[in-house]
């Protein structure tokens, strides 16, 4: 299982963010924040998409773009 773990600054305090690829996920990355499942980053025809389990207006497209960039770098072997 590939894992990317980092600390991210949220408005209230820092949180641990994990991006992991469980076996059989079909090429997707699970998004966990403080070990709680938040959604999936998955590859589509024209790139990646972030799908949250419960939509949260606090997350912006810029936040999703950062996560997608991290996944792309990981797949290229940069991370």
N, C-alpha and C positions, 0 to 999 in steps of 0.2 A: 504494500500500500504506500503510495507516494504521499508525503505530507509536507505542507508549507505552514510554518507556525511563526507568527509575529505579534507584536504588541501594537495596538492601534489606539490613537487618542479619540475618545468620544467626549461629548460635552460634559458629562458628569465625572468620568474618570477613565483611565486606561483599561482596555480589555484585551484579552487574549483571543486572537483570531486564528482559526485553523482551516486550511483548505486541504481536503484529503480525498483520495480516490479509492473507495472501497472496491473490493473484487466484485465484478459483475455490474458496475455502475454504468457501463455503456459509454465510457469516455467522459463522464461528468465528474465534477469536483463538488463534494459536500462543503457547505459553508457553515462553520460552527463558530459561535461567539460565546466565550466563557463556557465551552463544552456543551452548549445548547444548539441544536440543529436550527438553522435559520432558513436554509434553502439550498439551491443547486446552481452551479455554474456549468452550463452545458454547451457543447458545440452544435451550431446549426449550419445551415447551408452557406451562409455568408459571414460567419464569425461566431462569436460566443454571446451567450445571453445569461443574465442572472434572473432566476425565478425564486422569489421569496415564498416561504410557506405561508406567512401572514404578511400581506403588503404593509409596509411601514413608510409613512410620508417623511420620516426623518432621513431616510436614505435618498440620495440624489443620483442622477445618472453619472455625475462625476465620481461618486463613490464606487459605483458599479464598474466604471471604466478603469479605475485603479486596480480593482480585483481582477478584471479581465487581463490587464497588462501583466500582472503578477503571474497569472496562469500561462500566458503566452511565453513569458521569459522562462518559466519552469520547463515548458515543453521544448523550448529551444536549447535547454541545458545551461542557461545563464545562471539560474538559481540552483 
